[in-house]
Amino acid sequence: MLEVDASGVVVEIGSGSGSADDHAEVLIPGLVNAHSHLDLEAIEGAPRAEFTAWLRAVIAQRRTSDAGQRTLIERNLSAAIATGTLAFGDIDGTGATAEAMLVAGVAGRAYREVLGLAVDETRAEALVGEARGGRAVEVDGLSPHAPYSVSPALLRAAVRSNARLAIHLAETEEEVRFLRDGTGPLASLLADLGVLPDGWAPPRCSPVAWARAQGALGPRVLLVHLQHPCSGDLDLVASSGSPVVVCPGTVRWFDRGVPPVEELCRRGVCVCLGTDSVASNEGGLDMMAEMASLRRLCPSLLPTAVLTMATARGGEALGLPVGRIMVGCRLDALAFDDVPAGTTEGATDWLTAAAPSPDRLVTGGNPCSPNVPTL
Ligand SMILES: [Zn+2]
């Protein structure tokens, strides 16, 4: 039982009654995609076997793609919203995402991407200042891209700015190798791009330890992927309070192993879900599909835990009041008219495994049905 006032704010939540029927109408919070790249597009024939080869394809496409960034972002947003995502943690490579989200009427944090392996302290301060200039607090964020694409000075400047951060971290074995001894496919790519600074030397530590050395672990720093933690890294992450976003569709794209979701959950880490970009996800930006993928990857996770990762945990990781149905908050939710289960547990199991399409999106201004059982 849910009551909403004329402005779309929840004023009362009664106890979800469940139902004696085999089928029920169910309302869940709007899904939170905690890691997207709305300004990337699918790449014809993109390689899957090796991350660095894929990265080369993405870089090549970004260099040749001249048109329609805003159109592309809007198209990606529309597709994601249609499948139930009502909030985003987006890596904003163009500076256009924040406004596009605002116009589309969804919440989100636009982590403005900053890059540069050769960036010194002075340039780092300037880059960070430019990236944050004039942005509203509710969408403000920075994404120092990854340990192989930002200098320690740039990451430290991002930390000093006190913006919320998102960083790709420990995504691949190539990244671990590059930081450990400065060799491998990433070293070749950076040499080919001519971006490795003169005299650069590997830090000879894990990606997580490298981030920690720059002060870049903590509740306001979202760690993206964490697919390849080294010994002791999960403890460092857990004690720091950094949330972690995993992207099951991208795990499947690259045929990676199981990410350490269960280990992280056991350590009390806030784990949430994202799609990454359409360039590395056959399922597109569909968070219902991500929940189903995660359940296949980690079958021992409870359906309730998976639903929470795609909703409330995402809101927590982004520092936004989204992914929950709460008194006093705008109602952003998904309605499913005919869920084949009469219990909350059964309904959650079905919703997270079957990847159904929502029958209706309920956003703040729109009316919703009374007497709807809620999960
Ligand atoms: Zn990403």
Residues whose N, C-alpha, C, O or C-beta is under 5 A from the ligand:
A	BS01	ZN	D276
